[in-house]
Each structure stands twice: as structure tokens, then as C-alpha cells.
Amino acid sequence: MATANKLRRKFPPITECNGTAPSSSRESIAADLDGTLLISRSSFPYFMLVAVEAGSLLRGLVLLLSVPFVIVAYLFVSEALGIQILIFISFSGLKVRDIELVSRAMLPRFYAADVRKESFEAFDRCKRKVVITANPTLMVEPFVKDYLGGDKVLGTEIEVNPRTKKATGFVKKPGVLVGKLKRLAILEEFGEESPDIGIGDRSSDHDFMSICKVCLLLIIITTVFHRMIFF
């Protein structure tokens, strides 16, 4: 019953905030990335870019063939497992410096073309800007800081072999940052002073949004088909 109630919880749309919120409520913001600051709800194209550019065409093909398994894991097991599969296939065995190079030189151009105007306007108005995402921090941090003007990225931390400096394909504790883990990351970052604004686009964002002073919702998944396209 509690889960059902949480899924039905409604937050006001972001259009009710832009241009109307008092400046006192714009000190800090915590924003999701995919589907919120970005139009696309799917991070798959960006994982594919890393897999091909930092890895090889063969790795990209393996990632493409894994899509049915990722969708099944995402829809019927957990969002975290689906993302973990993407991370493992895309990152496993790659040198961290190669991932960093793609993240700085190539990904920002594609991310920048996908920025959601109304979300960025709300984000840009705030003084302290934090992005909370299930994506690997290593992959999105250059874009968030250099292009969006973000101060901090709270994302999934990938595990690196200290000897070879290569990604193992696994993630560090506490794991893929979704649901309650996003909430815990925000609490750790902001302490007792909650973010003034929280914006997200899906039910798994409700955990961190609920502790923000003003919560704004963008897009809600309405059908299984929609979820399969934008996993």
C-alpha cells in the first residue's frame, strides 16, 4: 500500500515554478539528469558512445545485443540492475583515462543538444546547483560542470582496478544511485539544510524530491511501452 501511495504522489509541473518562484527559494537545487535536465529519458545512446569510442565496435555490438536483457532487468527486476548491466558492458576493462577522454571531448556535444530548456532555466537560476543521477559520475561530470554550470554531481561511482587503472565494470558501494540511494546522497551532501528545489521525472526520483522544499515534476511514465523505449 505504501509503495502504491508513493507512485500516486503528485508534484507540481516545473512550468509552475519558472518565472514565479521567489528568489529566496532559488538558493539551491537538486536535479535529476535523464528526462529532467535532458529531454531524453534514456542514457543508452551515451553508454553506446562510450562503448564504441573508448572501446571498440565489437563492444558496441555486444551492448546493442544486450538491450532485450537490459529492458527485462529494468522493467521486471529493478532499475538499478538494468543500469548496472549497461555499466558493466560499456566500461568493463576500459582504461579510466580513455573513458575520461570521451566524457570530456565527445559526450558534452551530444548532451548539450538534448538539454531541456525549462529545466535548465530553473537550474541556472539557483546559486548552488547539484545534479543527482544514476549515471556514472565519470561520464557526466564534465558536461554538468563545464556546460550546465553545476557545482556537484552525485552519481554512481565506478570501481577501478588500482593496479591497471581500468574499470572493472562493477560499481562502488552503495551501488547504482536510484530511489532511496538518491535520497541518502542528497541528505549526505546537504545535511540538515534541504535543497530549496528538487526536480525529477519519474517515480524513483520521488524519494529525493520529497525532502526538498519545493518539488517539481516533469514527465511521468504512463505505459509499459513508453518505459521499454526509454529504459
C-alpha atoms as one frame of an Amber mdcrd trajectory, in Angstrom:
protein
   0.000   0.000   0.000   2.829   2.399   0.889   4.510   1.758  -2.465   1.283
   2.350  -4.351   0.723   5.619  -2.498   4.218   6.765  -3.330   3.720   6.036
  -7.026   0.484   8.041  -6.995   2.076  11.023  -5.282   1.778  14.154  -7.396
   4.239  17.009  -7.694   3.538  20.309  -9.479   4.970  20.688 -13.009   8.096
  22.761 -13.495   6.157  25.302 -15.542   4.513  26.455 -12.315   7.914  27.489
 -10.977   9.732  29.206 -13.823   9.368  32.956 -13.558   7.155  32.789 -10.442
   9.224  31.353  -7.607  10.639  33.976  -5.219  14.382  34.483  -5.262  14.583
  33.220  -1.678  13.529  29.754  -2.898  16.286  29.614  -5.508  19.343  29.247
  -3.305  19.915  25.552  -4.083  18.599  22.902  -6.435  18.926  19.131  -6.786
  18.056  17.917 -10.276  17.909  14.549 -11.981  19.659  14.305 -15.363  17.999
  11.922 -17.863  14.463  13.042 -18.634  14.816  16.119 -16.419  17.729  18.345
 -17.392  17.888  16.318 -20.601  14.917  15.692 -22.871  15.716  12.036 -23.456
  14.882   9.661 -20.637  17.301   7.050 -21.946  21.021   7.032 -21.214  21.616
   4.148 -23.635  22.935   6.298 -26.544  25.561   7.824 -24.267  26.678   4.435
 -22.976  26.902   3.301 -26.598  29.122   6.259 -27.453  31.494   5.411 -24.599
  31.497   1.715 -25.533  32.425   2.430 -29.147  34.752   5.414 -28.770  36.608
   4.305 -25.642  36.298   0.621 -26.527  35.516  -0.818 -29.945  32.770  -1.516
 -32.457  32.605  -5.074 -31.111  31.861  -3.773 -27.616  29.185  -1.528 -29.092
  27.631  -4.527 -30.863  27.583  -6.527 -27.639  25.907  -3.592 -25.892  23.308
  -3.364 -28.647  22.566  -7.093 -28.418  22.135  -6.764 -24.654  19.189  -4.349
 -24.994  16.453  -7.026 -24.521  18.130  -8.231 -21.321  18.525  -4.675 -20.056
  14.843  -3.942 -20.698  13.717  -7.109 -18.900  16.018  -6.376 -15.949  14.888
  -2.743 -15.779  11.165  -3.464 -16.002  10.821  -6.700 -14.066  13.734  -6.816
 -11.606  14.996  -3.318 -10.799  16.073  -0.069 -12.407  19.453  -0.464 -10.710
  20.117  -3.860 -12.309  19.324  -2.567 -15.791  21.778   0.298 -15.364  24.390
  -2.000 -13.833  24.291  -4.163 -16.958  24.834  -1.100 -19.143  27.778  -0.027
 -16.998  29.362  -3.484 -16.988  29.248  -3.962 -20.747  30.224  -0.383 -21.575
  33.022   0.097 -19.021  34.490  -3.295 -18.132  38.192  -3.450 -18.978  38.428
   0.097 -20.321  41.172   2.423 -19.141  39.779   5.202 -16.979  41.709   7.823
 -18.942  40.015   6.658 -22.161  36.575   6.984 -20.571  37.529  10.429 -19.260
  38.681  11.491 -22.730  35.364  10.526 -24.340  33.458  12.136 -21.449  35.260
  15.427 -21.955  35.758  15.547 -25.711  32.648  13.906 -27.165  29.757  13.372
 -24.756  29.152  17.059 -23.913  28.305  17.866 -27.546  25.569  15.235 -27.575
  24.308  16.087 -24.097  24.184  19.805 -24.983  21.916  19.109 -27.958  19.483
  17.318 -25.630  19.112  19.920 -22.860  15.538  20.627 -21.754  15.012  24.392
 -21.845  12.541  24.815 -18.966  14.553  22.593 -16.628  17.812  24.338 -17.387
  16.215  27.730 -16.746  15.120  26.623 -13.268  18.533  25.016 -12.675  20.507
  28.026 -13.867  18.632  30.475 -11.612  19.899  28.779  -8.455  23.146  29.605
  -6.717  24.032  26.085  -5.610  23.398  23.540  -8.356  23.645  19.783  -7.750
  22.857  17.019 -10.236  21.776  13.647  -8.839  21.940  10.782 -11.342  22.157
   7.020 -11.705  24.722   7.509 -14.471  28.417   7.143 -13.632  29.845  10.397
 -12.273  32.872   9.923 -14.510  30.641  10.015 -17.588  28.524  13.086 -16.865
  30.615  15.348 -14.626  32.459  17.249 -17.396  29.182  18.143 -19.092  27.411
  19.120 -15.881  30.213  21.366 -14.642  31.504  22.854 -17.893  28.248  23.226
 -19.840  25.435  23.409 -17.260  27.421  25.300 -14.646  26.687  22.675 -11.998
  28.638  22.672  -8.750  28.484  18.974  -7.916  27.492  15.645  -9.446  26.140
  12.949  -7.172  26.287   9.878  -9.388  27.166   6.212  -9.467  30.853   5.653
  -8.751  32.542   3.019 -10.863  35.040   0.552  -9.450  38.594   0.858 -10.780
  41.412  -1.669 -10.540  44.159   0.280  -8.693  46.926  -1.652 -10.448  45.782
  -1.453 -14.065  43.716   1.764 -13.780  40.948   0.016 -15.693  37.241  -0.067
 -14.876  36.127  -3.424 -13.517  32.566  -2.983 -14.777  31.189  -3.002 -11.250
  30.220  -0.045  -9.073  31.315   1.098  -5.653  29.054   0.968  -2.621  26.311
   1.899  -2.036  25.611   0.898  -5.661  23.702   2.386  -8.582  22.187   5.656
  -7.420  18.426   5.179  -7.745  15.450   5.552  -5.406  16.379   5.684  -1.746
  20.086   5.919  -2.549  19.451   9.257  -4.256  17.718  10.454  -1.114  20.645
   9.344   1.062  23.140  11.044  -1.254  21.211  14.332  -1.049  20.996  14.097
   2.744  24.734  13.484   2.947  25.516  16.380   0.602  23.152  18.969   2.085
  22.942  17.824   5.693  20.090  19.379   7.658  19.625  22.152   5.087  17.486
  20.536   2.386  17.703  21.761  -1.242  15.275  24.580  -1.944  14.156  22.984
  -5.218  14.102  19.368  -6.356  13.234  18.349  -9.912  12.790  14.881 -11.403
  10.780  12.997 -13.977   9.979   9.508 -12.652   8.679   7.723  -9.594  12.166
   6.657  -8.479  13.015  10.362  -8.119  10.256  10.899  -5.560  12.487   9.750
  -2.693  14.936  12.627  -3.047  12.348  15.130  -4.267  10.244  14.628  -1.150
  12.955  16.099   1.107  13.320  19.254  -0.997  11.398  22.387  -0.022   9.822
  22.771  -3.479   9.318  19.700  -5.691   8.691  19.885  -9.415   7.871  17.004
 -11.727   8.454  16.794 -15.453   7.391  13.569 -17.180   5.713  10.535 -15.629
   5.888   7.113 -17.280   2.382   6.194 -18.321   2.683   2.938 -20.217   4.863
  -0.157 -20.279   5.587   0.522 -23.966   6.834   4.010 -23.090   9.112   2.524
 -20.438  10.523  -0.025 -22.885  11.526   2.731 -25.296  13.063   4.989 -22.676
  14.552   2.495 -20.225
